[in-house]
Amino acid sequence: MCLNCGCMRAHDDMGKPDINITYEDVKRAAAANDMTVEATLAMITKTAEHDRRDHPGEYAATPPVAS
């Protein structure tokens, strides 16, 4: 499906292109910021770690409801 559901199919948005994150989304973001895909994924992780410290409630165990 994507990079976010756990199916391990990084190129398949499973029919939900506005919801699921694919490799192609990351590649597009990387190119737009003159970064590699690897550097972009590392930055996403680093940013999430930083944000988790600032906003721990947003990372609660209960998944948020999709809007």
N, C-alpha and C positions, 0 to 999 in steps of 0.2 A: 504494500500500500504506500509506504512512505517511510520517513525517518522517525515518525513519532508514535506509531501504534504498537510496534513490536513484531510485525509480520515479517520483517527483514527484506521487504521488497522496496528498495529505496526509490525506484522509478515509477511506482504505481500509486496514483492518488486515490484509488478505489472509488472513483466517481465523485469525489468530493474535493475538487481543485481549490476551492476557497477555504477549505478547512485543514486539509492534511498537507504536510510539508514534504516535498520530494527533493531528491538530489538536484533536479533541474532548478528548483527554487533557490537552493543554496548556491548553486553554480552561477545563477543570474545575479544574486546578491554579491557574490565574490567578485565577479567581473565589474559590477557597477562601482565597487569600492577598491578596484585594482589590487585585489587580494587573491590568494589561492583558495581552493575549496577547503583544504586542510587548515589553513590559517583562519578561515571564516568559521569553521566548526569549533576550533579552539577558542575563538573569540566569543562565540555563543556560550560555550561552557564557562568561560571566565566571567562573562557578563552575568550569567545566571547565578554563579557563586556570589558575586558582589551584590546583586539584587536580593538574593536570599537573606543576606545579612541585614540589609536595609528594610526588607519587607517580608519577614518570616511568615506572617499570616497568609500571604499569597501562595505559599508553598505547602499548605496544610495537606494532610494525608487524604482528605476527601476531595475527589476531583470536582472542579467547578462545572456548573451547568453551561452547556454550549448555548450561545445566543443566535 
